[in-house]
Each structure stands twice: as C-alpha cells, then as structure tokens.
C-alpha cells in the first residue's frame, strides 16, 4: 500500500496555494530558492506554523527551525492541520521576540468571530492600537519576551541561515534585539513591513529598511522574481533582505544561501 508522506504533502499543497492563489503569501513558495538542507532558521511570529512547516520540509533532518510564537492558542485548527510543532526538527518557543528580554503584554484584538490573533502585537513602547482601531475590544495577555540574541545564545547556535519576521509593526525591535546575531551570522531575512503597523511604534518602514541597508543588506520585493528595490511599496508586504557578499562580515560569519 502506498503511504503518503504527510509533511511533504502539506508542504506541496501550501506551496501550490501560495503560487497559484491569493489565499497564502505569494512569497511562501519562494523559500525553496532561499533555504537549503541543513540550514538553521528562526520563524518569528510563527502563528499556526505556515512558514515553520515549509522551512521544516526544506531544511530536512540535518537542519532545525526555531518557531517563535507567544500565543499558544493561536489558530488551533490550522496548527493541527499544518502540524509544524510535531515535527522533530522544529523547536517551538512560547515567547515573543523584542528589543529587550522580560515580560510584556500582547495586545489581542477581538472581532465578531473571537480573537484576531494574527493582528496581535507586543505592547512595548507602542502608542495606541494603530491599525487595529477597527476592532472594538482588545485584551492584554502577559507573555515572556526574548531577544534574538538571547534565543541564539540559549540554543547555542553556531550558525543562522534564514529568519522570517512577522510581528505586526515590531520589526525594528526584533532586529535591534538581534543586532549581534545578525552581524555575526548574516542570515537572509524575509520581513513583513507595513506602514499601518509600524505607525503604532512611531517609526516608519524606511527606518526598518535603513537599519538593514546600513548593515550591508540589499532589499528585494517579489514581482515574478525577486527584484531589487529601495523602499517599501504598495504592491507588497513581504521583503527579502540579503547580505551583500563581503559586506560587514561578522565574527564567525557563515555564508547565507544568497552568498553560496
């Protein structure tokens, strides 16, 4: 009897939906060209595990995916379907990533169907709910906060090849908390950046872009291929950042997939 490889099937279905429909991020299917077997990845704001399951499939048994999501009740149905947290090469961290470690509130908006966890954000140095003002009700849930530097130190990582960040506006805080790691390992990064979300922290998408480009990264947007760009634009939410070969290599630097 033919036995289906469920993780491979899940990955094939999500990749196809990403490539041919609008239901999933278009950029999801491009991971195959960015991540290789044996890579070490961090999925910041993993939610139900859509990216974590794809990364898990790509890195294989020789790689590892650190899936970071503070709201463990987020998307229970899709978490079960995707099954990312059950995979042997996925390490789940029930925490948020920010600029400094500690405890802080995740502000969760509620709509007519319950908590809209995908729109939750870390209420640290934020100013109001910003783009979430469409929701009448918000609840604060106290969560552990780690930094990317702290996570990598605790896990004793000797390499970091790829980082995906989706934190509803807190991107600059995650980057700041991972400055040493980014300088050392020079990972390729896929980051969601939207002005409507960064506004609640009183910085702009240009500030995120500048933080990375001044550290030797080039920026790309998907337009039937990764095309170089200098600014966040209206047609895309997710942006790829690749280290420029030879620029600001950190101590113990490992080449990223973009440099190989």
N, C-alpha and C positions, 0 to 999 in steps of 0.2 A: 504494500500500500504506500502511495506517495504521501510523505509527511511534509506539511508546509512549514517553512521557517517563519514563524510569526513576526519576529523583529524585522526580518528582511522584507516581508510582505507589507508591514506597517510603513516601513521606510519608502517602499516603492509607491504605495498609494499616496502618501503625503507629498512625495516629490512630484508625482504626476499632477496632483491637485494644485500644487504651487506653480507648476509650469504652464498648465492649461486653463486654470480657472482663477477667479478673484477671491476665492474663499480663504486662501492662505497666502502668506507673504511670498511674492514673486522670488525674492532673494533666497528662499529656503532651498530651492533646487540647485543653486549655485555653489552650495557648500562642498560638493564633490570636487570642485576645482580649487578649493581653498584648504581643505583638511585631508591629511593622509593617514594611512595605517600607522599606529604607534604614537600619534600626536597626543598632547595633553591640552585639554580645553577647559574653559570656565564659561558656564552659561549663567549670566547674571540676570535675575528676573525670569526664571525658567517657567513659571506658571504651571500649566498642565504637563509640560515636558516636550512640547513640539520640537524645539531645536535640540533638546538633550537626546531625544531618541534618534534623530538624524545624525548627530555627532557621534553617538554611541556606535551606530552602524558603520560609520566611516573610519573611526579610529581602531575598531576591532579589539581583539583580546589583548593586544600589546599596548593599547592606549588607555586613556582614562578621561572621563568627563566629570567635572565638579559642577553639579547642578545646584544653584543657589536660589531659594525661594522662601521668604518668611511666612507666607500664608499657606499653611499646610492643608487647609480646607479648600484651597483654590481649585475650581474646575474638577470636582471629584469624578464625574463620569468620564471626561476626556483623559484624566490622569490614569484611570484604569485601562481605557482603550489603548492609549499610547504605551503604557507600561514602562516608561523610562526608568522609574525608580526601582524597578525589579531587576534591572539588568546589572550583571556583575561588574561591568566597567563604568558604572555611574555611581558616584558618591554624592548623596543628597545632603545639603546643608540648610537647615531650617533657620535662616537668618537673612537679614538684608545686608547689602554692601553700601558703605558710605565713606565719608571723609575721615571719620574717626570712630574707634570702637566704643561700645557702650550699649545703652538701651534707648529706644526712641519709639514714637508712635507711628504705626502705619495707618494712614487715614483712608478708610474704605468707604466709597460711596454706595448708596443703596438706591435701586430703582424699583420699578413695579414687579420685577421678577426676582428680587433679592439682591444680595451683594454683587456689585460690579467689580470683582477683584482685579480684573485686568486694568482697571483705571486707578488702582490704589497707588499711593505714593508715600514716601518717607517724609514725615512732617518734622524735618530738621532744617532750621533756617529757611523755612518756606513762609510765604506771606499770602495767606488765604488759600482757597481751593483752586483758584485759577480756572483752567479749562473744565473743571468738574462742577462749575456752578450750575450746570443743567440738572444736577441731582439735588433733591430737596433735603436728603438725610445723609449724614456722614457719621461713621463711628470710628473711634481711635482704638487700635489694638497695639499694646506694647510688645515689641519684638527685640530680639538680640540684633545688634549691628556689628558687623565685622568690617575690616578693610580688606581690599585685595592683597595688600602687602601682608597683612596678618594671616589671611587664609593660606597664602602660598608658603609662609613661614611655618605655620602649624602643620601643614601637609608635607613639608619638606620637599617642595617641588624643586627639581633641578632643571626644569625646562617648562616653558609655557608657550604653546604654538598659536592658539586661537582663543579669542574672547568675544563673546556676544553679550551686548548690554541693552536691556530694555527695561528702563526704570522710571518711565513717565516724567522725565524732566530732570532727574537727579544725576544725569550722566557725568557732569563735571565733578560732582562729589565722589563718584566711584573712581574716576580717573585720578583725582587728587590723592585718594586713599591707596592708589596702586602705583604711585609715581616711581618708586624704587623698582618694583617688579617690571614695569613697562620699560624702564631704562635698561634693566638687566637682560630681559628675555626677548624684547622687541616682538611681541606677538602681533599677528594680524588681528584686526578687530572689526566686527560688524556692529554698528551702533545705531539705534533708533534715535533720531533727533528731530524734534518738532517745537517750533516757537511757542505754540499754545501751551505746551507743558513746561518748557524752561522758564516761562514768564513767572511762574509761581515762586521761583527761586531768585528772581530778579537778575538773571543773566540771559544772554541770547545764544542762539545756535552758533553764531560767529565766535563766541567765546570758547565753545567746545572745540570747534574746528581749529582755532588759533592755538589752543593748548597742545593739540596733537601735531599740527604742522610745524610749530616751533621746535618740536622734539624729533623732527626728521621723518614725519609720516606724510604720505600722499593720500589724497581723498578721491574716492570714486563713487559714482551713482550708477545703478543698473538701467541701461537703455538698450535692451537686446545685446547685452555685453557690458562689462564694467568699463565705464567711460570716466576719464579724469575730469574732476570738477573742483571748483574752489569755494563754492558756497552751497549751503542748504537751499534747495529749490522746492517749488510747489508740487512737482510731479512725483517726488519720492520721500519716504520717511526713513528708510534704512540706508546707511552709508558705510562703505568699506574703507578702512584705513590700513594701508600697507607701509611698512618701514622702507624707506629709500635705502637701497643697498649701500653699505659703507657709511651711513649717517649715524652719528652718535651711538656707536655700539656700546652696550653696557658691559660691565664685568661679567664674565661667564656667559656671554651672549650666544644663543643658539640661532641658526638661520631659520626664519619663518618659511612657510610654504611659498610665499611670494618671492623669496630670495633664492630658493633652490633651483 
